[in-house]
Amino acid sequence: MTAILDREASPGVPARLWTKDFSLYFAARVVSLLGDAMLPVAAALAVGAVYGVSGVGYVLAVWTAPFVLFVLFGGVFADRVGARAMMVGADLVRIVTQGVVAVAFFAGVPPMWLLLCASALSGTAAAMFEPGGKGMVPLVAKDPQRANGTLKIADAATQLGGPVLAGILMALIGAGAVYAFDAGTFLVSALCLALIRFAPRAVARESSTVLLDLRRGWTEFRSRTWMWSVIVVWVFFGMLVFGPYIPLGSRLIGDRLGEAAYGWAMAALGAGTVIGGLVAIRFRPVRPLAAGAVAMIGFICIPLSAALELPLPALMAGQLIGGAGWAVWSVMWSTSVQTQVAPDVLNRVTAYEVAGSVSGVAVGQALVGPVSSVVEPRDLLLLSAGVTAAVCAALLLIPSIRRLRRV
């Protein structure tokens, strides 16, 4: 265990993080993440008030489906035309989609077909944005681990602040204001990304087709045993833990302690993510994935604290510990992908990694409703805790994951 957690003997002087390019990239990601965090609340409250729970489900599902279908093409196009160009283009599309929905809500009740079309286009644009969003980190930061840790902290902060801001705007102005604000975040993101002036890495490209590029990305992804092994494990984690937890946890905690208690639990989870991000900025393990898997053991506390029906302070402590472990793993994983994969295929490989991870979560979210109707949520969360322990064990037992060394 000490070998896993050892730091490097001579880490050297840390590279400067807050360059102009990284500052612009950070600003773009923060405002974009804030808008993303607001959107589920807007859909739940605004669409739900008009079209009910089924309407909310349709709008969210129509966003997720094209994301999963097209994220692989997002990776191909990001490698072909450049990550920044794809990200700016995706932001411009989402400015239009969210702006149209905002106008429709200000004018009255938007028809369902408009909401579905806008959601589908927004999900497709997100699929074009996501691979480049991760692949650009090594281009704007000489120290990807510090950059990923900083971005993880920002992600946690937006997950806490976004829903609150959306709720305030909904109460004071209405749904149109939330969607208009969301469109504004994509405008700011596009402007910040357009101002970045990094020198692109020179990559000699041969004539190719989209299908050949997809195949090359798959070959690169498949050739890294440590990577596809993690994704295989992560499909089960998403299906049995990450996907089901939010609906199960909100029901179990909310029914027992009230909706406010669930809000406090989520706040503790966010605080833990911030702490984990701060730790990951400075912690430099020689074997990052092994260290991240050890940290992920803390994630067991999240479903376990809810399943055991602990009092609120103990429940919050469990969420805090789990959030910290999750953040450390996330930073170690993102940094490993960004530093172990060649720049000319990074976006495509990232797309396969994202598609695999999201697919498990989507299946878990789809199955949790029918399964929870025949199995008690408490029992399902106990199962999730056991699966988390098995996932951590699998990550540490697979040699290619355990032995991967930091670049």
C-alpha positions, 0 to 999 in steps of 0.5 A: 500500500505504501508503494501505491501512495508514495509521492515522487522523490523529486517532484520539482518546481510546479509549472505555473497554472494561471496563464492567460490561456488557462484562465480563459479556458477555466472561465469558459468551463465554469460558466458552461458548467453553471448553465448545465447545473441550472438546466435540470432544475429548469426542466423539472420545475418549468416543464413539469409544471406544464407537462408533468413528470412524463414531460420532464422525462421526455425532455431529459431523455431526448437530451441524453440519447443524442449525446450518447449516440454522437459523442464518438463523432464529437471526438473525431471532429475535434481531432480533425478540425480542432477541439476549440473550433468544435467547442465554440461551434457547440456553444453557438448552437446552444445559444440558439436552442436555449434562447429560442426556448427562453423566448417561448417561455416568455411568450407563454407555454412552449409546445412540447415539440419545440422543447423536444427539438431544442433538447435534442439539438442541445444534447447533440451540441454537448456531444460535440463539445465534451471530448474537446473540453477534456482534450484541451486541458493539456494544451492550456495547462502544463500541469494537467493534474493541477488543472483537473483538480482546479476544474473539479473544485469549480464543478463542485461549486457550480453543482451547488450554486447552479440549482440555487440560482435556477430556483431563485430565477424561477421564483422571481422571473420565471422559466424564461429567465433560467433559459435566457441565463443558460444561453448567456453562459454559452455566449460567455463560454464561446467568447472565452474559448475564441480568445485563447491563443495557444499554439496548436500541436503540429500533427501530420494528418493523412487523408482519412474518412470519419469511419476510419477515424472512428476505427483508429480511435477504437484501436487506440482505446482498445490497445490500452488495457488499463483504460478499457478495463476501467470503463468495463468496471465503470459500466457496472458502477454507473448501472448499479451505483451512480445512476440509481443513487440520486433517485433512490437517495432523494426518495429515502432521505427526503421521505425520512428527514424531509427535502431540506435534509436531502439538500444538506446531504447534497451540500455535504457531497459538494463540500467533500468534492471541493476537499478532494479536489484540493487534495488532488491538486497537491497529491502526486502518487507514482501510481495515480489510478491505484491511489485513486482506487484507494480513495474511491473506497470512501465512496462506499459511505455515500450509499451506505450512510443513506441505506443505514438511515443515519441521523443527519450529521452522520449522513452528511459526514458520509456524503463528505467522505464519499465526495472527497474520494470521488474527486480524487479518483476523477482527477487521477483518471482525467490526468492519466487519460490526458497524459498517457494518450497521444495528442492526435487521438486524444479527443477520439479516445476520450469520446469512447471513454465518455460514451462507455461511462455515460451508457452505464449511468443511463441504463441505471437511471432507466432501470431504477424506477421499475426495480424500486417498485419491487425492491425496497430502496434501502436494499438497493442502496445496500447493494450499491454499497457492496458494488462500490466495494467490489469496484474498488477491489477490481480496480486494485486487482487488475494489474494494468490499472494498479501498475500504471505509472504517472507521466 
